[in-house]
Amino acid sequence: MAIVAYLAVASDGSLHGEVFETDNAERFKGSFCPLADGSSGTVKEDLYRAEGGTWIKNTVILNSRRGSEVGDTSTYTSISQADARDWLKQHDYTETLSRLLA
């Protein structure tokens, strides 16, 4: 079990820290893509649905070809249900859309 800290976005747009347990969250895996800036880095996004229905996006930027080196970043941020719907559509999670966001 991993407990992960993330940035939660409040209704007024402010940020505050929260945590969730990965074992109690549903995970949707994204794919690895090159960074849009044309560098040799790679980005990967995964989406989690935590207990209580909070959607949390994990964005990992690998700045080296080997990964797990200095300069790599992993950020967890809550996103809106509308943004979660868009992410799930983009990553072909059609069954999940009908099950969770109908």
N, C-alpha and C positions, 0 to 999 in steps of 0.2 A: 504494500500500500504506500502510495506517495501522496503527500500533502503538498499542493502547489499554491503558491501565492500568485494573485493576479490583480490587475488594475480594473476596478469596477467603475463604470461610468454612471453617475447619478442622473436623475431626471433633469437637473439643472446644468448638466454637462461637466460637473466637477468630477475629479477622480479620487478614489480612496482604495485602500488595500482590502482584499478579501482572500479567503482560502477555500479550496475544494479538495476532495479526496478523489484521486483518479479511479480507484476501485469502485466508487459509487457513481461514476459518471459514464455516460455513453460516449464512445469515441468514434469519430468519422475521419478517416485518413484522406489527406490530400496527396497530391503528387509533387515531385521535385521539379522545379522550373529554374531556368537561368534568370539571374537578376536582370531587370529591365534596363539597367545602366550599361549593359554590355561588358561588365567586368567578368572575371572568372568565377564569381560567387554563385551560389545557388540558394533558392528560397524554398521552404516547405511549410505548408499550413495544414494544421489539423483542427478540427472543431470538436468541442466537448459540450454535452448537455448535462449539466450538473443537477444534483438533487434540487428540487424546487423549480426547475425549468430554466435556470440561468444558462445562457449560451456563452461559451468562452472560446476564443480563437487563439491558438498557439502558432506564432510565426517564428520559424527558425531560419536564420540567415547563416549559411556556411560560407565563410570567406576564404576557405582553402579547399582544395580538391580532396584532401584527406579527411576533413571534418575534425571536430573535437579539438580544435587548436585555438590559441589566443586570437581574439577578434570575432569568433563566432558568437551569435546572440540568440537568445530564446526569450520571447515575450508572450505573456498571457494577458489578454484583455477581454473584458466582457463586450458583447455586441448585441444589438437589438434583434428582436425576432425577425424583423424584415431583412436585416443583413444576414442572419442565419439562413433564412429562406433562399436568398440570392446565392449564398455560398453553396448550399446543398444542391440547388439547381445546376450551378456551374460545375459541380463535381459528380453529377448524375446519381444523386441519392434520391431517386423518385419515390421509392417505397417509403423512405423516411419522411419525405414531404407529406405524403398522404396520411401517414400514421401520426405524426407529431404536429403538423402545422396545417391541418385541413380546416 
